[in-house]
């Protein structure tokens, strides 16, 4: 009987430790989700690194850049694999005011040059107009090769917006006197907007519900398993007691 009590106590100690360990894992996973990263637990978001001209020069030149630029975009994960290229090639746009400028988006295949797997190129189909400010938009849907990380995960779902000015004198000066030296601008400032706060609140609520549901499922499973094991131990003890009883 003492041996049975000893086994029963050990089982319950293991049972309680299992609950604590499982709960810690659930909340650790939930904490990872609160970073706004889409996809599986622990997946890091796709980050924008830089935008330069193909020769490596900056696009924020005070006098403006060439009218036939070729842009080079750098990210921290592979973005050119054939599985994601159809999506990623549509994630870039170039415009000035309300005019959308036709562009060509290109890459060096990762099977040709592994070192270029994080680089995308883009250039306008025709020469740009002199002395004008243009904007480049990179969609938050830009996807990494892991099929989980998106650019939206590191930009609060807003993507990236860049601006630059072309060299020369504008054809119609005076209508846009507010144009200034172009700067690379990641559109994260909007993270403090009411919409961003609402999105953050909704994400936190969803994470909390997910964590709670996962915790309930784990605890329920452990309780059922504990009950089955306890019943088994009791029945084994009773059977052993009957077998040990001396025959008359």
N, C-alpha and C positions, 0 to 999 in steps of 0.2 A: 504493500500500500504506500509506503514511504517513497519507493522508487517511482510509482505512478504520480504522486504529488510533485516529485522533483521534475519529471518530464512535463507535467502540466504547467508548472511555473516557467520552465525554460521556453516552452512554446509561446506563452503569452508575452514574455519579454521580447522574443523575436518578432512576434506579431506587432507589438507597439513600435518597435524600431522600424519595421517595414512601413508603417503608416507615416512616421515622421520623415523617412527618407523619400517616400513617394511624394509627399506634400511639398517638400523642398524642391524636388525636380519640377513639379508642376509650376510653382511660382517662379522658378528660374527661367523656365521656358516662356512664361507669360511676360516676364520682365524684358526678355529679348524682343517680343512682339511689340512692345511699347515704343521701340525706336522708329516705328513706321515702316519697317522693312517688309515688303511683301514676300510671299513664298514660305518655305519651310523654316522651322525654328533654327536659329543660329546663322542664317544666311546673311551676309553683309550686303549692304546696298551698293549699287553701281554708282561710282563717283566720277564727275567731270573733273579733269585735271587742267587742261589748257586749250586755247585756240590761238594758233599762229598762222602766218603764211607758210607755204610749202618750204620756203628756204629758211624758215626758223625765225624770221623777223616778226615783231609785234604788230598788232593791228591798231594800236592806239597811237599811231604816228601823228603828231600835231598837224602836219601839212597834208595828211590823208594818204591812203594806200593806192596802189595801182588800180586802173579801171578794169583790169583783167586778172583778178586775184584767184589764187587757188588756196583754199583754207585747209589746215591740218588740225584735226580735233583729237585730243588725247584723253583716254579714260583709264581707269585702274583695273579693268577686267577685259577679257576677250569680247569683242563686239562685232566680229566679222565672219564668224563661222557660218557655213552654208545653212545651218538649221535656223538661224535667226536673221540672216541678211535680208530676206524679203521684207521683214518687219522693220529692221533698222534703217534700210535705205529710204524708207518713207518718213523717217522721224526728223528730217531737216527741212527747213524752209527759209527763204530769203525774201525780204520785203522792204519797201520804203513807203511810208504813209499807208495808203490803202492799196497800193500796187504790189502784187505778188510777182516776184522775179523768177523765171524758170531757171532751174539749176540741174547740175549733174552730181550725183553722190557716188563715190567710188571707194575702192579698198584694194589692198594687197591680200590675196587669199592666205589664210593661215597655213595652208599646205605648201605654199610657195615660200613664205617668210614668217616664221613663228614670232619673230621680234616685232612684226607689224600687226599683231592680232588685236592690239588695243587702240589702233589708229584708223580714223575715217577721214576721207578727203571730200571736199565739196567745192565746186566752182560754178559761176553763172554761165549760162549758155551763150550769152552775148555780153559785150562790154557794158560796164555800168556807166551811169551818168556822172560827170565831174561835179565836185563840190556838194555832194548830197550825203545825207546820213542814212545808212542802211541798218537793218536789224536781222540777226540770225536767231531763229528759234529752234531749239532741240527739244523734241517731245519727251514728256516724262515716261512714255511707253518704250523708250530705248531699252533694249533687253540684253543682258549678259548671256554668255554661252551656257551658264548653268541653268538657264530657263526659269530662274526665280528672281534674280536681282534686276531691278529696273532703276532708271535714273530718277523716277519719282520718289523712290525710297530715300534718296539723299537730298531732295529738294522740296520736301513737303508736298509732293505731288504736282509741283508747278513746272518742272523742267528747267531749262536754262535759256536765258535771253542774252544775246551779245549785240553790241552796236559798234559801228565803225563809220568813218568818213572817207570819201574818195577824194583824191587830189584834184586840183584845178579849180576853176571858177564855175559856180552854178550858172545855168542858163537863165534862170529867173531869180536873181538875188533879191533879198529883202523879205521874202515870204516866210522864211524860217530862220529868223535871227537868233533863235534860242539854241541852234546847233552848236555843240561844243566839242572839245576833244573826245574822241571815241574811247570808251572804256569797256573792258570785258566785265559784264555784270551778271552774276548768277542771281536768278530771281528768287532769292530767299527772303527779301525784305517783306514780302507779303505774308510771311509766316506769322506776323503780329496782327493780321487783319482779322475781323470777326469770323470770316469763313474758315480761316485757318484754325482759330480757336474752337469753332464748332466741330471741324474734322478731327481735331485732337481729342476733344471730349468724346466723340462717337467712337474713335479708335480705342480709347481707354476703357469705355463701357463694354465694348465688344471683347476686349482682352480679359476684363474682370469676369464676364459671364463664361468665357471659354475656360478660364482657370478654375472657376467654381465647379463647372460641369465635369471637368477632368478630375478634379479632386473628389467629387461625389462618386464618380465611376470607380476610381481607384480604391477608395475606402470601402465601397459596397463589395467590390471583388475580393478584397482582402478579408472582410468580415465573413463572406460566404465560404471562402477557402478555410478560414480559421474554424468555422463551425463544423465543416466536413472533417477536418483533421481531428478536432476534439472528439467528435462522435466516434471516429475510427479508434482513437486511443482508448476511449471508455469501453467500447465493445471488445477491444483486444484484451483489456484488463479483466473484464468480466469473464471472458472465455478462458483466460489463463487461470482465473480463480476457480472456475468450475473444474478445469483439468487438474489443478493441484489438490482439489478436495480428495481426501483419502476415501477409497472405496470401502463399503461396509462388508 
